[in-house]
């Protein structure tokens, strides 16, 4: 059975995939044509070039959490429109459309479950929901997940996938950086273990806050990780950036992440880290 054919979650195909009505998928990177069953069995990783395509939150949960053990938390929180933001269509309409598209309330799913037998607190961001942007709901749910991990003394895993802070909420979005970081400081003071997982892309205010505060920072192979995007940086400094700049491998070489893994090895790597650092 394919990894993502399990019935306990609603699974939607990644928006980045160019699919041909059920049989074939074209890799967005090298354009190799791949049989859909092979694509799913390989966890949406191209067998030709190694491109790691985006996964939605439910697919991530199925990949990481032991079957039948995941309990979702804080799933009744939805975005308001504190600024009455309107750039041609109201922010509230954008949120409603994203809800329909992704079957989510906002850009993160939180909960707890077992990962190779380890009971963990988990937060998984979904890039398909308004670019995984961090607004008040994302910041609140991640903070609540951190506090839950603190209360129950569980290891915390946050899977990051984001374009950064959500502009529609202005300063209320930016304040989530400080809010989540403060919660992580309290978690750390209580001896908690936090593992950050950086996927493609992890950028903006998410990178500048909880994504880079892990006790151990794991990145998926070839993930784009940074604050501003490479095109913005090049246009600002009027210089060409080094090859592979802001890739997971580049950050590993420069000491910003601890481990770079292929997707198939992510669950076992997290389990080994927990076993080693928690001693059980």
N, C-alpha and C positions, 0 to 999 in steps of 0.2 A: 504494500500500500504506500502511496506517495506520502511524504511528510505532512503535506497540507490538506490531505483528504479526510482528516479526522473530524468527527461530527460536532464536537463540543463548542466550536466557535464558528461565527460567520466569516468566511474568507472571501476577500475580493482581490482580483488581479491587480498587480502594480500598474499604476497609470503610465509608467515609463516604458512598458513593454509594448512592442508592436506585434500584435497577435493576429494570426490568420485563421479565424473561426475554428478554434478548437484543436488543430493538429500541429501547427508549427509556430515557433517563436523566432524572431530575429534579434540577435544580440545588439543592444543599442551602441556598443563600443566597436566591435569588429564586424558586425553585420552577418555573422555566421548564422545559418538557418539551423535551428535546433528543434528536435521533436519535443512537444510540450511535456510528455511524460518524463523524458530525460531532464528537461529543465526543472521540473518540480522535484524530481528525485535528487537533483544536484543542488537543491536549496536556492534556486534562482542565481546560480553562478555559471558563467559561460565555460564549458569544458575546453574551448579553443584558446581564449585569451585570458581567462581568469577574472573577467569583469564580474563584480558583485553588484547585482541589481538591488534596488530598494525592496524591502519587505514591509508589509503593513504590520500593525501592532499585534494582531491576532496570529499572524504567521510567526512572528518572533516568539510569542508566548508558547506556541506549539513546539517550536524548535528547542526552547530552553527548559520548559517546565515538564516534569514527569506527568504523563497522561492522567487526567482525572483529579489532579491535586490543586489546580489553580482556583483561588477565590478572589474575585474582583472586589475592589473597595472604592468608595467615594465616586460612584458612577452616576450620581444624580446632580452633579455640579455642571452648570452651563454658563456660557459667556453672556454678560450684559453689554450694553453699549454706552459706557460712561461719558464718552466724548461726542455722542451723536455723529459719529464719523460717516461721511458720505463722499466718495470719490467717483460719483457716477451711479453707483448703486449702494444702498445702505449696508453698513457693516452687518446688521442683523440678517440681511438676506444672504450675505456671503457665508455666515456661520451656518444658516439653515441648509444651504446648498452643500456645504462641506459635510454636514451631518448625514445627509441623504447619500452622498457619494461614498462615504467611508463607513457608515454604520457606527460612528463614534459620537460622543458628546463633545469632545474636544481633542486636542492633538497629543494626549497622553492617556495611557491605560495603566492603572495602578492595581496592585493586589499582592497576594502572597501565595506561595506554593513550594513544592519540592523540586530542587535541581540536583539530580543524581543522589537523591535522598536527603540533601541539605535543605532545611526549611529556610527560605529567604524571603525578604521583602523585595518587590520588583516594581519598577516603573519603566514603561516602554513608550517612547515617542513615535509618532506616525507622521512621516513627511507628507503623506497624501492629504492631511487636514491642514489647509492653508499653509503649506510649506513647513509643517512642524513648528510653526511660530509659537513663541512663548508669550502668552497673555496671562491675565489674572488667574484663569482656571488652571493652566498648566503649572504656574508657580504654586498655587494653592494645593493642588493634588500632589505634586512632588514634595512639598513641605509636609503635608499630612503623612505621606508614605515614609519620609525620613523620621517623623515623630513616632509613627507606628513601629518602625525598626528599632528606635531607641527604647520605646516602652517594652517591647517583647524580646529585646536583645537578639535580633536577627541580623545576619549579614544583609547588606543592602546592595542591590544591583540596579543601576539606571542605564538603560539603553538609549543613547542620544541620536537623534536624527532631526536636524533643524536648520532653518535658514536664519534663525536669530529671534530677536524680540519682535512682538507683533505691533506694527506701527499704528494699527487702528485703536490701540489703547494707550498710546503715548507714554507718559511717565509712570502710569500704573503698570505697564508692561516692564519698563526698565527697573522698577523697584523689586521685581521678582528675583533679579540677580542677587540683591542683598538679602532678600528674605530666605531664599534657598541656601545661600552660603552660610547664613547665621544658623539655620537649622542643622546644617552639616557640621558646623563647629561644635554645637551642643552634642550631636551624635558622636563625634570624635572624642570629646571630653569624657563620654561615658564608655569609651573603649570599643566603639562600634567599628566594624569593617565595612568600608564602602568601596565597591568595584564599579568604575565607570567604563562603559563600553561605547566607543565612538564609532559610528557608522557613517556612510556616505549620504549626505554631507552633514558635518557638525560645524556650524559657523555662528558668527555674531554673538549675541548676548548669552547664548547657551554655552558656547566655548569659554566666554569670559566669566562664567560662574561655575555651576555645579559640574559641568563636563570635565573640567580640568582639576577638580578637587579630590579625585579618588585617591584612596590609599594605594590602589593599583589601577593603572589606566591601560585598558586593552583597546586596540583599534583593529577593525577589520581591514584586510588587505586592500590597498589602493584607495582607501577612503580619503575624501577631501576634508581636511580639518584646519580651521583657521578662524580669524576674526573677520576681517574684510576679505572679499574674494580676490583672487589673483589679478583679474582684469582691473578692479578698482585700484589695487596697489600699484600696478604698472602705470596706470594713467596718472596717479598721484605723484609718484617719484620719478616718472619719465625714464625708467630703466627696465630692462628685460630681467625677469626673475630666473633663478637657477632652475634647471630641469627637475621636474618632480616636486617643485616647491609646494608645500602644504599637503603633500600626500602623507599617508600614514608612515610609509617607509622613511621619508625625509624627516618627519618628527621623531621617529625612533632613533635615527642617527644623531639627532641634535638634543636628545634627552627629554623630549616633551611627553612621550608615551613610554610605557614599560614593555609592552608586548604587542606584536602584530601577528594576527592569526588569520587563517582561512576560515570561512564560515563553518565548515564541517567540523572544525576543531574548537569552536567557541565554547560550547557547553562543557566539554571535558576540561578545557583550560580553566574556566571559571571554577569548576568543581575542585580541581587540583589546588588552585589558589586558596579557596576556602579551607580545604583540608589542611594545607600547610600552615596558614596563618591562624586558624581557629583551633587547630589540633584535634579535629574530630570530623 
